[in-house]
Amino acid sequence: MSPLKRILICSSYFYPQTGGGEKVILNWARDFAERGHEVCVITTVRGIKSDELEFPFELIRLRQDSLHFNPNSEEYISQVVKPYKNNSDESKKLMDKVLEILHAREDYDYYIGYGAWASDYVYDSAFGGVPYTTSLVELIKLQYPKMITISAEWDIHGKERYSKSDYIVNLAPYELIKNYNFKEKNNQRLVLLPKYNDKFNYSGDFEAWLDRPYDFVCNHLSLIKGGQILLELASNFPNKKFLIKKGFWGLDNYLGSSNILEKIKELDNITIMEAIILENDEHNLSKDFYQQGRYFLYPSILEGFGLMAMEAAQQGTIPLCSDINILRYSSAPFAEFVFSEELGFNPLIHFCQDYFELFSMDYKIISEAWIEKINHLEEHPSIQMMLFQNLNYVNGFLEKRYEDSVGSFFTHLHNRQELEKNLIVYHYDNKKRFGNNTDGGYVTGVLEGKYDCYISAGIGDDESFTADFLKKHNYLSKIDCHAFDGTISDYPLKGPPYANSVENYTHNIQFHQKNIGGSNNDVSTNLRDIISTHEEIFIKMDIENFEYEWLLSLEKSDLKRIKQIVIEFHGIDSSDSIYSDSKINFIDKIKALEKINNTHYLIHAHGNVFGSNNQECIYHRPMPEVIELTFVIKDYFKEKPPLNTKKFPFKDLDYSNGLNHSFVINCGYGYNLFSNDWILDRYPFVAK
């Protein structure tokens, strides 16, 4: 069992507000406390004077005057809502108060931040933009360097930024839930799911679903969450009944146009339900709303968290959602998506590059796609029944995932820290690149003395490194040079078309049609027979995920015979064996890295761009999926070298694995070219 932790959680949004983040943070704090951890929550949100819940954790409200407002009143908007909208003075005051509390106490082990002023970025408006001040996470890291900082967010990819937190937790993306192994998968992005309770699952049959009083229910509408589209739908389906629940900030504020609101009020088929302040039973309040309709409409064109779609599905209400990323991630198994071929995946990309252009958009094409989808569903009862039956996917599934993720959360963090400890890079000045200036070339340390053996493990069609290396070290005889690859029939004598540093490969090497792995048999070898007969070995290795098994099969005495090794590690930040049939788990990966770190210093690192699962945007992930590492035997050094302080890639040494492989990052609402190679500029690759 993990040792007890001291956890500080800061959240811009909290009980009694009813949004997704508020519910998730409340459940995390409660469940961490019930598991024996010491938890303190700091928020700006007021409590409810007449009915404050008792919490098993310390709760500090930075605005202590608890009043019970009507959530749509002018008093509530002016005194509760507007102060939470970000501005530089307000955010700075809130951050200063949090730091005052920290200064008065002993250090916490973990900081979890959620929301505008509490996370790792502070924006100049509620809608994003350029950060205008140092974030609270940065201030905490500066003053409390040993505290582990964690930012919570909904977006699975986080394309818009490079997180300054040590880790990120994703709140509810389906893609991470789908194939998530809670015991093994570890990267900067961790999964800590929202809580769902099976006892609130809908148990009615399809006939009862057909008899629900409303055809459609909508919640927390806004202009960018589909206010204009709802108006078009209600106008085009006068015989269908719509129930709208106001958000905390009211339809007037969120629809973005009083004209839209007036038109909605004129329609007889729309009923507006007042916003609900969360008190004791959040699930029953949700039940009273969601089970009123057959479909839950989520016509957002830009943003939105998937928690409401999940809640609707749990109540037997079919989510009908816009086909945008965050809703796909969170709701894919049980929602129906509206896709407009005229617009492509996300309407925003086609219509505007600025938030405020949303107010002048033409929603006709988007609305037509929704109208077409609804007509199709109504004309095919069999599809309705299939979608209704799919909702059973929610029952009994998410609750177990939540328990697993919360129970092993700190195990995830511990394992990630162990991984990082074994990827610390040390300073070494004298380096040289051999091979292509694309994929197949590697950076080595230039060492004094000679090698008595060269091994190329994993060849394919590119041996430019070997050709360059043996040309430089031409004293090595063929009897001491070996190439291994069981996937090809013969050694290549010329490079592929993209090779640009070496035209012809060497003849001065013995080819073995065997793969490298953790055992010796007719088709595989762990190289120990060759290693045992040499003392100063150089190895170049790219064996597609079998490098872990190979390292684990060696003894310390074997490793001490390897003077230098350049090795590619695959799937280094997860347990997913997407590169080969190897079934190595994450803990074994850590053990393999620990083993080579016991005998060698890591002197160079380079991220392989072909290794990322997300080719379009990888800059937010500080740990490449595939990474090229150069290790030198510790015995070569007279004393322990200092830590590396320079970011990778190194100019004129490192090159992208793809000649024209460029990445873009999403900046605000547009895409900007950023880099064609991995940038490693933080711990563990660069000293803290």
LUMFIFI-778245 format. One record per residue (C-alpha): residue in one letter; x, y, z. Coordinates in steps of 0.05 Angstrom, whole numbers, plus 5000, padded with zeros to 4 digits. Example, Ala and Ser with C-alpha at 12.3 -4.5 7.8 and 13.67 -1.06 7.14 Angstrom:
residues 2
a524649105156 s527349795143 
END
This chain:
residues 688
m500050005000 s502550704983 p504851125043 l500251675065 k501052335028 r499653065043 i495653344985 l493854074970 i488354174918 c486854864890 s480754924846 s477555524813 y471055144813 f468054734869 y461854544908 p456454824907 q457454954833 t455054374790 g459854324731 g464153724713 g470553984745 e466954154809 k464253444816 v470853114799 i475053534847 l470053414903 n470152654893 w477752634888 a478653024952 r473552594989 d476351934965 f483652114976 a481852305048 e477951665058 r484151275037 g488051595094 h491452175058 e491552865088 v487753325041 c486654075039 v482354404986 i482955154972 t477555474928 t474456154914 v467355874910 r462456074964 g458855555006 i451455495019 k449455805084 s443455365098 d446254695078 e453754605077 l456153895069 e460953595119 f467453415085 p472752905108 f478153405088 e480054115105 l476554635061 i478855355055 r474455845018 l478356475001 r471656855001 q468756675068 d462157055068 s457456475051 l450956715021 h445356344986 f444256694919 n439256574865 p444156344811 n440756774758 s440057404799 e443958034786 e446757974856 y449557284842 i452557494775 s455758114803 q458357834869 v459857104853 v460757004778 k464357624753 p470057594805 y471756894780 k472857144709 n480257204702 n483757864707 s490957984727 d489658334793 e484557814817 s488957214798 k495057514831 k491257624896 l488656904896 m495656624883 d498657054938 k493456784987 v495056064970 l502456194979 e501156525047 i497555895069 l503355465044 h508555905079 a504855815145 r505055055140 e509854495127 d510854285054 y505653855021 d507653254980 y503053394921 y499654004891 i493653894846 g490954504809 y484654574768 g481655184734 a483855874711 w488256134767 a489955464801 s492955084742 d499555154706 y497455714659 v493956364674 y490356684615 d488457404602 s481157224590 a476256664604 f477056424532 g484556314528 g489756744496 v496856934515 p498656804588 y499957464623 t503257274687 t507056724723 s502556144740 l501255884810 v504655224791 e510955604771 l511055984836 i510055354877 k515554984838 l520255574850 q519055614925 y517654874939 p521954484889 k520753814923 m513153864917 i510253474859 t505753924818 i499753644779 s494954014733 a488053724719 e484753844651 w479653544604 d483453554538 i486852894522 h492253204479 g493253884510 k495654134442 e495654864461 r501354854509 y507354514540 s505454384612 k509654704666 s507054194717 d510753564733 y504653164712 i497853244681 v491552854700 n486252774648 l479252804676 a475052384629 p477652224560 y474851564533 e481051434491 l485251374554 i480050964590 k479050474532 n485650094534 y488350354600 n492249874643 f492250214711 k497949794739 e502849924683 k501450524639 n505551134660 n507051794626 q506552524641 r499052464628 l495752044682 v488551824686 l484451984747 l477251894726 p470752224747 k466651814795 y460351454773 n455851054819 d452450434792 k446450504838 f444151104797 n444250734730 y437750734692 s434150064695 g428050204651 d426549854584 f426050134514 e418550234517 a419250664580 w424651054544 l419851194486 d414651464535 r419151994567 p415752684571 y420953054529 d424352864464 f430753264479 v434153554540 c439854054539 n444254304596 h448754904607 l447755194537 s451955754509 l453456064442 i459655634433 k455955044463 g450355074413 g445155604431 q444055814359 i443655084336 l438454934389 l434155504364 e434455224293 l432654524317 a426754744359 s424155164300 n424854594251 f421654074297 p415454424326 n412353764346 k418353564388 k418953774461 f425454084488 l427454164561 i433254654574 k436654704642 k440055364653 g447355384669 f449855734732 w451156374693 g444356384660 l441956344588 d442557094578 n450057084593 y451556434558 l447556464494 g451357084476 s445357444447 s438957694479 n435757634410 i436856874411 l434056824481 e427757214462 k426656764402 i427456144445 k422356414495 e417356504438 l417455774420 d411955354452 n415854704448 i421454934494 t421154904570 i426555254610 m428654934675 e431955364729 a439255234747 i440254784807 i445054914863 l448354274884 e446454094955 n446453384984 d444452924927 e447753114862 h445752454829 n438252534843 l438453244815 s441652974752 k436652404749 d430752884753 f433453244693 y436552724647 q430952214652 q425952724627 g428352644555 r430052104504 y436152474477 f441152924510 l443253464460 y450353724461 p450854174400 s457454514420 i461654754362 l467954884402 e468454664474 g465354254528 f467153694576 g464253004567 l461852904638 m454653104621 a454452624562 m456852074609 e451752264662 a446152264610 a448151574585 q448051324657 q440851564663 g438651204599 t438751834557 i442251774489 p447552324481 l447152664413 c453653054407 s457653494359 d463453124328 i468953504365 n475053224399 i473353274473 l466452964463 r469452404421 y474652254474 s469652214531 s463351934499 a465351494440 p462350834464 f455351064479 a453951724441 e451551874371 f455552414335 v453252934285 f458253034229 s457753544173 e461453334109 e461254054085 l465054294146 g469753734163 f471453504234 n470954144273 p466854734246 l471255244282 i477255084238 h473255264176 f469755884202 c474356284246 q481156344277 d478756784333 y473656664388 f469757294375 e468357104303 l463656594332 f458557144343 s458057274268 m458356554243 d453156254196 y450355654232 k445855424176 i450454864151 i451654604221 s444254614238 e442554254174 a447153684194 w443553634261 i436753644228 e438853094180 k441452664238 i435052734278 n430652574218 h434751954205 l434051714277 e426551834278 e425651454213 h429350844239 p426750584306 s431650004302 i437450494306 q434350824367 m433750144401 m441049974384 l443450644413 f439250534476 q442149844486 n449150124478 l448050534541 n449149894581 y456450004567 v456550524622 n453450064674 g458649744718 f464449974675 l466550674695 e465750554770 k470950004770 r475650424728 y474950994777 e476550564837 d482750284802 s485250964780 v484451294848 g487150694886 s493550664844 f494451404830 f500551494873 t503450844848 h503151144778 l506851754803 h512151344839 n513450924777 r513951534733 q519051844780 e523051194779 l523151214703 e525551934702 k531151784752 n534051294701 l533751794643 i538152324675 v543352564624 y550452734643 h554953254611 y560053014560 d563153504510 n566653074458 k561252774413 k560752554340 r555052334295 f555551724251 g550751534195 n545251914159 n542852604179 t535952294183 d533451634211 g539051134221 g544351624246 y546351674319 v550652114365 t556351774402 g561551984452 v568652034425 l572751614474 e580151494482 g582850804467 k580250274419 y574449794414 d575549044406 c568648884380 y562949214341 i555748964342 s550049234300 a543548964329 g537549094283 i538849294211 g532849334165 d535249704103 d539650234136 e546750104158 s549550804147 f551650844220 t555650194215 a558950414150 d561151084179 f563250784245 l567550224214 k570650714165 k572951134225 h575050524266 n578250154208 y582949764254 l577049294271 s577448644232 k571548284201 i572047724252 d570448224308 c564648584273 h557648284275 a550848474247 f544348144272 d537348174242 g532647584234 t527747974192 i532148034130 s535447494087 d542147834074 y546348434095 p544749064054 l550649334014 k547449993995 g542950474031 p535650654018 p533951253973 y533651744030 a540851584054 n545052214046 s551552084083 v553851414057 e552451103989 n555450413998 y555650004061 t561349594089 h563548884071 n567748854133 i562348524178 q559447834191 f551847774182 h547647334228 q540447214209 k538047224281 n534047714324 i536547984390 g532447824453 g532647534522 s534346814503 n538746384458 n535545924406 d535445784332 v532446464314 s534646914372 t540747084414 n542347524475 l549447614449 r552747344513 d557046854473 i560347444436 i560347914496 s564047414540 t570047394493 h571248154488 e572848724535 e571749384497 i565249294458 f561249814419 i553849654405 k548850004361 m541849734376 d534849834348 i530849194360 e523749454366 n521949364440 f526148744452 e531749174482 y528549104551 e528548344549 w535748354524 l538248804580 l534548404633 s537947764608 l545048034619 e549347994681 k553048594709 s559448284685 d556648274614 l554849004615 k561749204641 r564748934577 i560649434536 k564750064530 q559250464494 i552250314469 v547450724427 i540650424437 e533450594417 f528250484471 h521050384446 g514550524483 i518750784540 d512951164574 s507650624570 s506449874575 d503349844505 s507349384461 i505449724396 y512249604364 s512948844369 d510448204400 s514448344463 k509948324525 i514648714571 n511049104625 f512649794652 i516049564716 d520749124675 k522449724632 i524550104694 k528649504717 a532149464649 l533950204652 e536350144724 k540849574703 i544549964650 n544850584694 n548550174746 t554450084699 h553850664650 y552651414646 l547551684598 i550952234558 h546052384501 a538652344486 h534652454422 g527152364411 n525151954350 v519452324315 f516951674284 g515351404352 s509751864374 n502551624370 n500452334355 q504552544295 e501153234288 c502753504356 i507753224405 y510953824437 h506453784498 r509453104516 p516353164547 m517552404540 p518252144469 e514951474455 v521551244422 i528051534446 e535351444424 l540151414483 t547751384485 f551151054545 v558551034564 i561550554615 k562550884683 d569550604689 y571751064633 f570751684677 k575651884732 e569852204770 k562352274763 p560852784708 p556253384721 l549053374698 n547253614628 t544654334627 k543454414552 k536954264516 f536453744461 p537053714401 f544253944394 k545754364332 d549853994279 l549353344318 d542053174323 y537453134263 s530152954255 n528852234237 g524352494180 l527152964127 n520553334119 h517253124183 s514653764214 f510153834275 v505054364289 i502254584355 n495454894365 c496355604388 g489655894409 y485055734351 g490055664295 y495855204278 n502955464277 l509155094253 f513554954312 s518854424302 n521053834260 d524553484318 w523453324391 i525353874440 l527753594506 d528854194552 r526753964621 y528153434673 p530552884668 f534153064604 v536253754629 a538253874701 k533054204745 
END
